[in-house]
Amino acid sequence: MSYKYWNGSVGNDEYNVALLKRALELTSKEFGEYSVIIDKSISGQARGKREVSQGTKINIFATSIAQAEKHSGAALLQIPIPIHRGLSGYRQLMIRKNRQDEISRIDSIAQIQALRVGISMDWSEGPLFKKNHYRQENAGSFSTIFRMLNQERFDYLPIPISEAQFFSQKLKKDGYDQLGLNPDIVMYWPLPVTFFISDKHPKLAARLHRGLSILEQSGELNQLFEEHHQEVLARLRSQNLRVFVLRDPSVGEKFKLAYPH
């Protein structure tokens, strides 16, 4: 069995691949040998999803349910076990550095709702922010969001906290010295991430589902998660953070995800 994994994100793929390999290792006796091939050549969620659906060059990736549903038309099998324990729903605010003190003083939902959030057309969060009564501005594509924030077209970008280091490095590399991440405020909404496999490979899906179920029941899935996210989890558990929650009951009902305390 050959799993051709699309490395389509920047913050969690080391963990995703480790989890994938462990799930396959645990099912070797039942399903036989396996191989895992990592592909980093494809860019863009829409194209990646199409390629996974075709099941030839790549046949598996991990993404949020909301992102998978955004690009319709692809034939995918979802492995219905959330693998990030809600971490992908935690976002830091990328802002202009000259507004750090102002943003850090925010202590009510009304205050943060009054700001303009930049939403890239590549993201799936637009309807969620609208339902929660936030002011939105179109941030264009991923290639333009930092330039538009730098030009003050909106007030902040919600950046996955698990990808904060990557984005900080990217800002420095691209010369956006005026931009940075606010250390005091975090936004959260339930955003379960699961593996998706081409529907042309049901046996691959069945095997992975079996392996992940074993890991979940034994507690090893949580252990792997903790090992791979120690730094970001320590940051989230800081008593100094203020967390603003966006409600999405449909996701909570389907996956029984707990809101942060």
N, C-alpha and C positions, 0 to 999 in steps of 0.2 A: 504494500500500500504506500503510495507516494503522496504526501501532503505538500503542496506547493503554496507556501504562505506569502501573501503580499504584505510587505512591510510598509503600511500606509500611514503611520502616525510617527510622532517624534518623541513621545514621552513614555510609552508603555511597551514598546515592542520587545525589549529584552525580557520583560516579565511574561508577555504573551507567549513568546516562543518557548521559554522555560516551562510554562504551564502546559503548553501543547505537547512538548516532548515527554513530560512526566506522565501525562494522561495516556499517551501512546505506549510508553514503557510499561505501565501497569496493565495494559490489555494485550501484551505480546503473547501470552500463553493462549488466550482465547482467539485472537485475530491474526497472529503471526507477525512477521517482520514488518518494518516500516522505514520510511525515509522522510526527512523534512528538508525541503529546499526553500531558501529565502530569496525573494525577488524584491529588489529595491528600485527597479527601472521604471515603474509606472507611477505617474503623478496624477493627482486629482481623484476625488471620491467617485465621481460619476464614471470615469473611465475604469478605475479599479474595480468597481462593482460589476461593470459589464464584462470585464475580463474574467472575474471570478465566476460569473454566471455561465460563461462559455466553457469554463473548466479545463482549458487546455494548457495555457501558459501558467496560470495560477488557479487555485481552486478553493482557497480559504483565506479569510481575513477576519479581523476583529474590529467592530465599530459599534457605535450606539444604535439602539433601535430607531431612534428618531432620524439619525443620519441615513440608515439603511432605507427607511421608508421615504426619505426625501427624493431619492432617485428611483422612480418606479420603472417597471418593465423588466427588471432582472429577475431571473429565476434562482432563488436562493433558499437553502434550508438553514433555519436558525437552530442553534444549539441552545435551548432555553435555560441556561444556567449563567446568571450574571457573574462576570469574572473580576470586576474592579471594585466591588463592594461600595459602589456609589462615588468613588473618588473622582471620576470624570465629571461629575456634576459640581465640583468645587472650583470656583474661578476667582483669580485675583484680578484687580483692576489695573490695566495699563493706562497710564495717564501722562500728561505733561508734568515734568518735575516741579515746575514753578507753582503747581496747584496741590502739592503734597499735603501741606498743612490744612488747606481748605477741605480736601477730601477726607483727611483723617478725622476731622471734627464731626463728620456725618454720624448721627446716632438714631435716625428714624427712617422708616421706609419712605415716608413722604419726601424726605430730603433727597434720597437716592433716586426716587422715581422722577424727580424734577430735572435730573441731569439727562443728557442725551447719550444713549448707548449706541455705539457703532456696531452694526450687524453685517458681516460679510454675506454676499449672496451665495457663497459656498457653504454657509452654515445652516443648521436646521432650527435655530432658536428663535427666529423672528416671531412666529405665532405665539410662542410661550411668553415672550416679553410683552406682546400686545395684550394677551389675556390677563397679565399681571399689572397692566396699566403703567408700563414704562414708556418713556419717550424714545423713539427709535430714529436712527438715521442710516440710510443705505451706505455701507462702507465699501462698496464695490467688491472686487475680488481680493483674494489673499495677497496678491502682489501689490495692492494699493492701500491696504488698511493703515499701515504705519505712516505713510506719507499724509493721508487724510487726517489722522489723529494729530500729526505734527502741525498741520495747517488749521487745527482747531475746528474741523468740520463737525466734530462731536466731542464729548467730554471724556469718554473712556471706552476701552475694549475689555470684555470679559475673557481672560486668558486661562486655560486649564492650569490649575496649580501644579499638576504633575508635569507640565511642560514649561514651567517658569524659567528654569535654567536655560533651556534651549532658546526661548524667546529673548532672554536677557543677552545671551551671546549674539543672537541675530541683530538686535538693536545696535550693539557695539560694532559689529562687523559692517552693518549698513550705514553707520555714521549718524544714527538718531540719538545723539547724546542728550537731547532735551526730553526724551521719553524714559519712563521707568515704571516699575511695579509698586503699587501702594502696599505697605507691609501690614496695615491695620484692619483692612476690610476684605471680607470674602463673601462672594455670592454662592448660593447653592440651589440647585434644582435636581430632582431625581432623574438620573440619566444612565440607565443600565446599559452596560456594554457586554455583548456576547460574541461568540464566534459565528460566522456565516460560511456555509459551504455550498458549492455549486450543486444544484439539484440533479446534475448528471452523475454525482458520486454519493448515492445514499449510503453505501457501505462505509465510506469515510466518515459520514455524519454519525452513523450508528456507533461506530467505534469510539469516536471522540466523546459522544454523549455518555457512553458507558464509562470511559476513563474519568471524565469530569465529575460524574456522579460519585464515583469511588472517592475521588479527592475531596469532594464537598462533604460527604458523610464521615470521612475519617478526620476531617479538620485540617488536612494537609494543604488544601487550597488556601485557607486563611493564613497558614504558616508561610507559604510561598509568597503570598501577597505582602505580608508584614516584612519579610526579608528583603524584598525588592523595593519597598517604599518607605524605609525607615525615616529618611530625612524629611520627606514631605508630610508624613503622618505626624512626626514630632512638631512640625510647624502648625499643622491643623489643630493639634491638641493644646496649643498655646492658649493660656487664659486671657491673653491680650487681644485676641481676634474678635471682631464683631461680625457675625454671620447674618446675612440677609437672605431669606428663603423665598424662592419663587415656587408657587404651588402648581403641581401638575397631577391631579388626582388619578387620571387615567393610567399613568405609569405606576403610581403607588398601588393601585388595585391589581394590576396585572402581575407585578413582580414583588409586591409586598415589601417595598424598600422603606426603610426607616428614615424619617427626616432627622437631621442632626439635632442634638440636644444643646 
